[in-house]
Amino acid sequence: MDTHKLIIIGSGPAGLTAALYAARASLKPLVIGGLTFGGQLMITSEVENFPGFPQGVQGPELMQKMIEQAERFGAEIVYEDVTKVDFSKKPFQVMVGDKVYESGSVIVATGASSLWLGLPSEERLRGKGISSCATCDGFFFKEKNIIVVGGGDAALEEASYLTKFAAKVTVLNRGDKLRASKIMQDRVLSNPKITVEYNQAVDEFVGTDHLTAVRVKDNVSGQVAQRPIEGAFIAIGHKPNTEIFKGQLELDAKGYIVPQDQTKTNIEGVFVAGDVRDYRYRQAITAAGMGCMAAMDVEKYLEMDHG
């Protein structure tokens, strides 16, 4: 058995900030970072709203700096996926395939994944005109014509926010009515910069190095039309990465971990930080802040001879 005081599952801003604080507290944390490490910032090109980088920083570069900083103080990072956990007894067990890691405490920082349309062209142009975060990337679309794909509250919030920058925002909704709350619908439908189009589905994104156009299919007539566009925001929701915790940690209806008193979960000794519990803010800086809080809470927990 590989035994540790603390295991951190996840290597985005929440997990790595927790690792930094825990390592500086001499807890020698093990971070099981995943095969696709670094969280959502790994698919974000330019980050301009993380404090300390006045000229902005590339998402992957920021994550690499966080990794180096955590490792400098003694955090160990394993780039593998957790396949199973057992929080039913102490020490907790975290499984990576056939390998079992044991720990006196755990921080879950597995984040949430943006839901995408699943088009190959979308994947190719992600970060090159296609984004899933208006507060992260809206600034880059000043005076441009952009589309928002979706019809729920998240999509309409993105559309409203993007009117601060864009010349024109078109919401493409695949159904004949919006799913968003009435207050959000009223706000969007009364905004002269926003147009809502119904029964419209994205068929293909067009562009080589960056997005230049979108092919849209009318779900009623079946007609496909291509229109020039300079940016696209996919806002069809997020999915928390909580599959392996079902039946052990308390989850809400959307699958997010329910926090008890900031970073604690329903299991004593298991803590939570970042987007896996936060569907409201979803920012690197808020995730990092929660990672700090979780590590400090773990330190206090272990000091009380729980470890």
C-alpha positions, 0 to 999 in steps of 0.5 A, spaced: 500 500 500 502 507 498 500 511 504 499 518 504 497 524 509 493 527 503 491 525 496 488 530 492 484 528 486 484 533 480 490 538 477 486 544 475 487 551 479 483 548 485 487 541 486 494 545 485 493 550 489 491 545 495 497 542 493 501 548 494 498 550 501 498 542 503 506 541 501 508 548 505 504 545 511 509 539 510 503 534 508 507 531 502 500 531 498 499 526 493 496 529 487 493 524 482 492 529 476 489 525 471 491 523 464 488 530 461 491 534 467 491 542 468 483 542 468 479 547 463 485 552 463 489 547 458 484 549 453 484 556 454 489 560 450 489 567 453 488 568 460 487 575 462 483 575 468 488 571 473 491 576 478 499 577 477 499 577 469 498 584 467 500 582 459 495 575 460 498 568 460 497 562 456 492 557 460 497 551 459 503 556 461 499 558 467 498 551 469 505 549 468 507 554 473 502 552 478 505 545 477 512 547 478 510 551 484 507 545 488 512 541 486 517 545 489 515 545 496 514 537 495 507 535 492 508 529 488 504 529 482 501 522 478 498 523 471 493 518 471 486 517 472 482 515 478 478 509 477 475 508 483 474 510 491 472 507 497 471 512 502 467 507 507 472 506 512 479 509 514 484 510 511 481 512 505 482 508 498 483 511 492 484 506 486 488 507 479 487 501 475 490 495 480 494 500 484 491 502 491 493 509 494 491 510 502 490 516 505 488 519 512 484 525 508 482 527 501 481 533 497 476 532 491 478 537 486 476 534 479 472 540 476 467 540 471 467 539 463 463 543 458 458 540 454 460 540 447 456 539 440 461 533 439 463 536 432 470 535 429 470 542 426 469 544 433 474 541 437 479 543 431 477 550 432 477 550 440 480 556 442 481 559 435 474 563 435 470 557 439 469 558 446 465 555 452 466 561 457 464 568 456 467 571 462 474 568 460 474 570 452 469 575 451 474 581 451 477 578 445 471 579 441 470 586 441 466 589 435 465 582 432 459 578 430 458 572 434 453 566 436 451 563 442 449 556 442 444 554 447 437 556 450 438 555 457 440 560 463 447 559 462 446 561 454 442 567 455 447 569 461 453 568 456 449 572 451 448 578 455 455 578 458 458 578 451 454 584 449 459 588 453 464 587 447 461 584 441 457 588 435 452 583 435 450 576 438 445 571 435 443 566 440 442 559 436 436 555 439 435 548 437 428 548 439 422 552 438 422 555 445 427 558 450 428 553 456 431 559 460 428 563 466 423 568 464 427 574 467 433 571 463 428 571 457 426 578 458 433 581 459 435 578 452 429 579 448 429 586 450 436 587 448 437 590 441 444 587 440 441 580 441 437 576 436 434 569 438 433 564 432 429 558 433 429 551 431 437 552 429 442 547 429 450 548 428 451 543 422 459 545 422 464 550 423 468 553 418 475 555 418 483 553 418 487 557 423 481 560 426 473 560 425 470 564 419 463 561 418 458 557 421 453 552 417 447 552 420 441 547 419 434 549 420 430 543 424 424 545 421 425 546 413 432 542 413 435 547 409 443 548 411 445 555 410 452 558 411 454 565 414 460 569 416 461 569 423 467 571 428 466 567 434 462 562 437 460 560 444 458 553 446 453 554 452 449 547 453 451 546 460 457 543 464 457 536 467 461 535 474 466 530 474 463 526 479 461 519 476 466 515 481 463 518 487 456 516 486 453 513 492 459 515 497 459 523 496 452 527 497 451 530 490 445 535 488 440 533 482 445 536 477 451 531 480 455 537 483 458 535 490 454 538 496 459 542 500 457 542 508 460 548 511 465 551 505 469 545 503 467 539 508 463 533 504 458 529 508 464 524 509 469 526 515 476 527 512 473 528 505 474 535 502 472 539 496 474 545 492 473 548 485 468 547 479 466 540 482 462 543 487 461 550 484 456 551 478 455 559 479 462 562 478 466 557 475 473 561 475 480 559 475 481 564 481 475 562 485 477 555 484 484 556 486 481 560 493 477 554 494 483 549 493 487 554 499 481 553 503 480 546 503 488 545 504 487 549 510 481 545 513 485 539 511 491 541 515 486 543 521 483 536 521 489 532 521 492 536 527 486 533 531 489 526 530 484 524 525 490 522 520 
